[in-house]
Amino acid sequence: MGKSPLFFTNLCLRKSLKPIQNTNPQIRIPNRNLCVNRTDGKYEEIGKNSQNPDVVFAQEISKVIQTRPRWEQTLLSDIPGVDFVDPNVYNEVLKQQKNVLLSVRFYYWVRSQNGFLPDPVSCNMIFSRLVEAKAARAAKSFLEETNV
C-alpha cells in the first residue's frame, strides 16, 4: 500500500484551518471538509455537528411543544423528516422536556402515530416524573393507560 499524498497529510494535521478563498470562479474547489485534528488527538470532519442528531431534533421538538398551543396538528409538518416513533428521538424529547404534563401529552401523541412500539424505559421515566411532581391522579391514569 502506498503512502498518502503529502497535501492530504498536511491538511489533516493542520491545527487552524482557514477557509480557502476561491478567487477564480472557473476553478471549482472540492469539498474542504475533510478532517481536523482536535486537541484530544482525534480527527473529525469539519462542519459535522458533534451533537447527536436526535438531540438536535429533540431540542426543536421541545421548542415547538412549549411555544405552540395546538402543536399536535402541525408537528409533522413543522419538523419534517423526523422519525417521531424512533425511541431514541422521543426518549430524548422526554428527557429535555421540563414540563411533565407536556411530556405526557407528547407521549400520547407519539403513541397515536403509525409504527409506534411502547418503550418501558420512557413509560417508567414519565411515571417517575409524575410521581415526583406529586400528580398522583395523572400517574395512576398514565399507569392504567399504558399497561406496561
N, C-alpha and C positions, 0 to 999 in steps of 0.2 A: 504494500500500500504506500502511496506517495505522500509526501509532506503537504500540508495545507499551504495555500499561497500566502505569501508574506503580508499582502494587503488585508486578508481576512484575519490573520492572527493579530495584526496591529489594530484593526477595527474592534476586535473583541477585547483587547487588553487596555484600550484607552480608558482613562478614568473619567474624563469630562468630554462628553460628546456634544458638539455644537451642530446645529442644523446646517446641512450643506446648501449653499445658495446656488441656484441654477441661473447663471447669467445668460446662457444661450438657450432660448426656448426650443431650438431644434434638437437639443440633446435631452434625452429623457433619462432622469436619474431613477434607477431601480429602487425597490423597497429598501430604505435605510434602517429599518427597524430590526436589525439582525440580533445584536446582543450587547449587553453592557455588564461590566464587572462590578458587582456590588461590593460594599465594604466587608461583607462576610465571606467573600471569596467565591460566591456562586454567580452564575450567569443567568440573566433573564432577558426576555425580549423587551425592547424599548417600546413604549406605547401600550403594552399589555397592562390591563388593570390588575394589580396584585391582589385586589379584593375578589373574593369568590363571587361569581355572577349571581348566585342565589341570594347573597346578602344584598347586592345592589337591587335586585328585583324586589326583595322584601322591604327595603327602605322606601322604594317608590310605592309599593302597595300600601304600606303603613301610612304614608303621607296622604294617599287618596282616601283611605278609610277614615282617617282623622279629620279631614277637611271637607268632605262631601257628605251631605245627609243621606242621599239615596244612592250610594256607591254600588250597591248590588246590581243595579240595572245597567251601569256603564263601565264596570271594572274591566270586563273583557275587551272592550273597545278602547278604553283609556290606556291600557298597558298590553298591547298586542304581542304575541309571540311568547308569552309566558305559559308554562305548563302548571296551572294552579293546583292540579291534583297530584303533582310531584311532592312526596312527603318532605323532601329537603326544602322546597320553597315554602310550603305552608307552615312547616315547623319553624322556619326562620322568621316568618311573619309573626307567628305566635310569640316567639322569644322577644322580638323587638317591640311588640305592641304593649304599651304601658297600661291601657285601659282593658281590664279583664272582660268587661261586657262587650267591648268591640271585638275582642279575641273570640269570644263565644259566637258572636254574630258572624264573624268571618269563617269560623269553623263550620257553622251550619250552612253557610253559603257554599263553601268548598265541597261539603258533603253532598250538596244537591247537584254538583257537576258530574257529567258522564266520566266514568273511569276512576272515580274515587274509591280508594280502598281504606278502610278505617285503620288508623295507626294508634296502638295502645300508648305509645310514648306521648303523642300530642294530647290524647284524651286525659292521661294522667297529669300532664302539665296544666291543662285548663282546669281540671278538677281541683288540683292543689292550689292554684291561684284563686279560685273561687272560695275555697275554704279559708285561705289567708286573708281574703277581703271580707270575710265574715258574711258571705252571701250564701247562707245555708239553703234557702229555698232554691236558689239558682243552681247550687251544687247538686242538690237532690234531683232536681229536674234534669240537669245535664247527665247525671249518672243513669237515670231511668231512660232517657232518650237515646243514649249511646250504646247501652248494653254491653259495655266492654269489661 
